[in-house]
Amino acid sequence: MPRKGITGHDEWVVTEALATAYVALEQLPEKHRPKTHMDDIKKLLASGREPATVSLHLAQAKCRLNPDIDPLQIYEEYGISSDLYG
């Protein structure tokens, strides 16, 4: 069976990259945040995905970028119930 795209999971790789980029930009001081680009990244993330899926990708990215923060706190910050992932 032929691979779809370049890696076989291109959409997932791009989604993870966009979520990680968004969370990293979100952590910059307010005056250094490229708001227009962040809005565009958010639109790209939301395109064709359920809001809950976007929240999950963002929460997972924040967990990776902030290993010292309690993951359950991060999931709750993004509106994900700790009942589902705790």
N, C-alpha and C positions, 0 to 999 in steps of 0.2 A: 504494500500500500504506500503510495507516495506521501511524503511529508507535506503538510500544509504550511506555506510560508518558508522562511529560511531555516528556522530552528525546529519547527514542528509545534512550537508553543509561543509563537511571536506575540500574540495578543496578551498572554499572561506576563511575558517579560516586559512589554511596553507598559502595561498597567502597573506593575511593581515599580518600574523606573519612575513613572509619573507620580505615583503616590509618595515615593521616597523623596523625589525632588520637591514636591509640594510641602511635605512636612519639614524638610530642611529649610526651605525658604520661610516657612511659617515661624521658625525659631530665630530668624534674624531680628535685630532691633527694628521696630516699626518703620523708622525713617529709611532703612535700607531694603525694605521688602519691595520687590517689583510687582506691585499690586495687579497691574494689567496682565502680566505674564501668569501670575498665580490664578487669576480669574480664567485665563485661557486653559491652563493645566486642569483646573477643576471641571471645565466644560468637556475637555477631552476624556477625563476620567469618567464623567457621568454619561457620556455618549454610549447608548445601548446597554447600560448596566443598571441594575437595581440600586437604589440609594443605599440599601443595607450592604451590598457588595462593596460599594465605594468606601463606606465607613469602615468596613473590615480591612480593606487594603491600607487605608490611612492609619488605622490603629496598629496594624502589624508593622508598618513602616516606622511609626513613632516608637514602638517597642524596640525595633532594631537600632534606631538612632539614640535611644535613651535606655540602655540596659539597667541603669540604676533606679529607674522609676518602676513602681509596682505595675505589672501588666494589667491587672484588673482595674486599676485606677484609670489607665489609658483607655481601655475598652469602654468603661463607663463614660469617659469624657467624649467619646465618639458615639454615644448612645447605644452601645452594645451591652446587653444584659449579662451580668456575671453568671447568671443561671445557665446561660448557654455555653460559656467558655470557662467557667470556674470549676 
